[in-house]
Amino acid sequence: MATIEILGVPHAYELTNPTSNPDTLVFVHGWLNSRGYWQPVISLLKDDFQCLSYDLRGFGESQTKVDNNRDTKDLTFSPDYSGNDTNPFDSLYAPTTYAQDLAILLQNLNIQSAWLVGHSLGGTIALWAAVQLSHVVKGVICVNAGGGIYLKEAFEQFRTAGQKFLQVRPRWLTQVPLIDLLFTRASVVRPLERQWARQRVIDFIVADPEAALGSLLDSTTEEEVNRLPQLVAEIKQPVYFLAGAEDKVMEPKYVRHLASFHPSFQYSGENVTEIPNCGHLAMLEQPHAVADEIRRLVTQHS
């Protein structure tokens, strides 16, 4: 693991050795996750492609401080669900800001040709980065990522539930016997191995409170959600979507909805692949299927 400073924040990253392929695969993790979740996929691809994984600012090991004993309820805000939410963090954790972090990371590592692979929120960040870095990003692969339909009541409930979820993060939670068993089953079809459940508990606990709440709020405003289809339509590079057939967090119908705005959907009729027996953590649940699809998609554009 190495670190590099981006806008005053040390970012943890891992970069595999170069290969004969000129494209680097850049993996962007989702909300309350970290770069390690990509390792099962990277292990299957690193012989063919250079692979970069990193922790988003405020998550994993990309933090300026370790003061996560603060109670997240102290960071609450009064939302106006018309889409004019007052976020107390001034867009520090908006997808566009994270895309800017990614742009600086690629520049500092001298990566000049990349495919971005983003999971969930990481998919949104990858889409924004594709627009900002059209000369560097050759294509985007979104994993368990979609949306673009703002359902007022559903988003109100989601934001409220997310905020309450973040309020119960005492550090002693890691000492609760068998607490990781709850995380083996959350958002997946089949239980994960205990090592990944333990990692989910750790990432949940160590995430910076401001980053955890700020990224949730900024990515789910009415304006941001409605902007996604326009964003996808603007992207000139190839954009593909991998959906978990049984994903209850981002259902395939919402993945297909967002995918339909990209020109490739109109030309070929399909830019979505559904992975059977898969929930919201495809890279852990079905790493071989994800790696095979990434290899196929990138290779066909070589």
N, C-alpha and C positions, 0 to 999 in steps of 0.2 A: 504494500500500500504506500502510495506517495501522496503528497499534498501540494497544492498550488493556491496562491492567494488570488481571489477574485473579488474585486470591489470591497476589500477589507476583510473578507471572510475566507479562512483556509478551507479549501475543498479537497476532500479525500477522493482519490481515483486510482484505478488500476488499468494499465495498458499492456496488452500482450505484445509479443514480438511481431514485427512486420512480416508479411508473406509476399508471395509473388503477385497477389491481387492488389491493385492500387487503392481500392476502397477500404476505408475503416468503418466497422460497424460500431455505432455509438448507442449505448443502451441507457435509457432514461427510466428510472423507477417511478412508482406511483406514490400516492399519499400514505404517509405513515409507514413507508417501506424504506429500503436502502439498497445499495448497489449489489449486495450479496445475493439477492434473489435471482439475479441473472446468471450466476455462476454455472448452474447445470446446463444452460443453453450455450454459454460461452465455451465451456469445456468441449462441446461438440463441434464448435465452429472455429476455434482459435488456430487450428492447423491450416485452414483455408483463408481466413481473414484476420487481419489485426482487429482486436476488439477493445473498446474503451467503455468502462463503466465508472460511474462516479455517484457520490451522494449529493443530492440537491441541498442547497443552502438551508440550514436549520434541521436537517434530517441526518440520520446515521452519524458519521464522524465529521460532517461538514458544519461545524459550529464554532462560534467565537467564545462560547462560554458553556459551562455545564451547570446551569442554574434552573434545572427543570423540576425543582421541588415547589416552584410557584404553583399556586392553584389557578388553573385555567379559568375558573369562574370569575377571577378578577379581571379577565380580559374580555368580558362579554360586551355586547353593543346592542343598540336598539335598531333593528332593521326596519326598513321600509320596503316591503316586498313588491313595490311597483318597479323595482329595478334600480332605485337610487339609494342603495344601501350605503350607510356611512361606515366604512371599514376603518377601524382605528389604526391600521398599519400603513395607510397611504400607498397602497399598491406595491409594497415592498415584496409581496409574495404572490403577485399576479403571474399568470402564465407567460405574459410578454416579458416580465422582468426575469423570470427563470430562463427564458429563451435567450435573453441578453447574456446571462451568466454562461450559458452553453456556448454562445458565440465567442466569448472571451477565452473560454477553456480551449476550444478548438484552435483558435489563433495562437495561443501560447504554446500549445503542443504541436504546432505546425502541421495540423491535419487539413489537407487541401481537398480531399474528396471523401465524402462520408455518406453512409446510409444511416438514418436515425430510426431506432427501434424504441418506441415508447409504450409503457404500460399504464393504462387508465389515465390518471392526471398527466403522467409522463407522455402519453400520446398527444394530449393537447399542447404540451410544451414543445414537442417535436414538430407539430404542425406550424406553430408560430415561428419556430426556428427555421423551418423550410422557406418561409416567406422572407425572413430577415437575411438568410444566408443562401440565396438561390444560386450563387456561384460556387458554393462548397457542397451543399446538400444535393445528392443525386436522387434521393428518394426517401420515402417515409413508410415505415411499417408500424401501424398502431395495433397494439395487443390489448384486448378487453377494453377498448376505448371507442366511444361513439357519442351519440346524443344529438344536440342541436334542436331539441324540442323543449320549450319552457312550459312546464305544467305547474302553475302557481301553487296549488295546494300541496302537491308532491314535493316541490322544492322547499316550501316552508317547513314541512315535516322533516325533510332530510337535513336541512341546515340546523334546525332545533335539535334533532337527534344527534347530529355530529358534535354540536357544541356540548351537549350533556355528556356524550361519550368521552370527550376530552377532559371533563371535570373530574373523572375518577381515575387519576393516574398517579397515585402515591408510589414512591420508589419501593416501598415494602411489598408492593404487589408481586414482584418477582419472587418473593419468599413464600407466597401462598402455595401450599402443596397442590400439585396437579393443576395449577392455573393454566399451564401451557396446553392441557388437554382441550380447553375451550377454543384455543387458537388453532388446533389441528383441524377443526371442522368449520370454522367461520369462512363463508363465501366460497367454499370448495365442494366438489362432488364427493370425492373420497377423502378420508382423513389424511393430512400431511404427515410426514415423518416428524418425530418429536423435535429433531434439531431445528426444523423450520418453524415449528410452533414456538419454540423457545426464542428464536430470533424475532418472531413477530411480537412477542411480549417485550423484548428488549427495545425494539424500534418504537413501539408504542410509548414506552416509558421515557426514552431519551430524547424524543423529538422536541425541539424547542417549542414552547407553548405558543409564542407569537407566530412562528412559521406554520405550526399545525393548524391553528385557527385561521390565520390570515390566508393561507393557500386554499382552505376550504371555502371561505367567504368569497374571495376574489374569483374563484373558478366557477361559482354557481349563481352569480347574479343573472338577472334576466338579460341584461345587455351582453354579458359574456356568452351565455348559452346561445342566444340568438345570433351571435356573431360567428359561431363555429361553422355553420353551413356556408356562409359567405367566404370565410377563410379557406375552407377546403376547395371551393370553386375557383379561388384565385391561384392556387398552387399549380405551377406548370410541370413540376416534377411528378413522377409516378407516386401514387399513394395507395397503399394496400391496408386491409383491415383483417385481423385474425380475431374471431369471436369464439367464446366458449359456448358450446351448444346449450349448456345448462347454466349459464351465467345469470344469476338473479340480480346482481348489482348493475351490470350493463348488458341488458338482454340483447340477443342478436337482432331483433327488429329495430332497435335504436342504433346499433352499429350499421346496419344496412341503410338506415335513413341518412346518416351522416355521409356514408360512402357514396350514396347516390348523387351527391353534389359535385363529385370530382368528374372531370371529362372522361376518364377511363371507364367509368361506370356506364356512360352513355355509348362509348365506342364498342366496348367488348361485352357489355351487358353484365359484367361481374368483376368486382375487385375485392370481394369478401370471401374469406375461407372460414367455414365453421369447423371447429375442432370437437369431435364427439367426446362425450363423457368428461366434460371440462367445465369448470366454474370460472371464477374471476381471477384465478392465479395460474394462468395457462403455463407460464414459464416454469412453475414448480410441479403442476399437475401433469403436464404433457410436454416435457422438455424436448423429447425427440421429435414430436410433431411440429413444435414451434421452430426448432432448429432446421428441420428439413424444409419447412416452408420459407424461412428466411433465405436459406441457401438457394432454393429454386428461384425465388423472386429476384434476388440480387444478381444471380448468374444470368438470367434471361435478359438483363439490361447491360451486361458487360460488353 
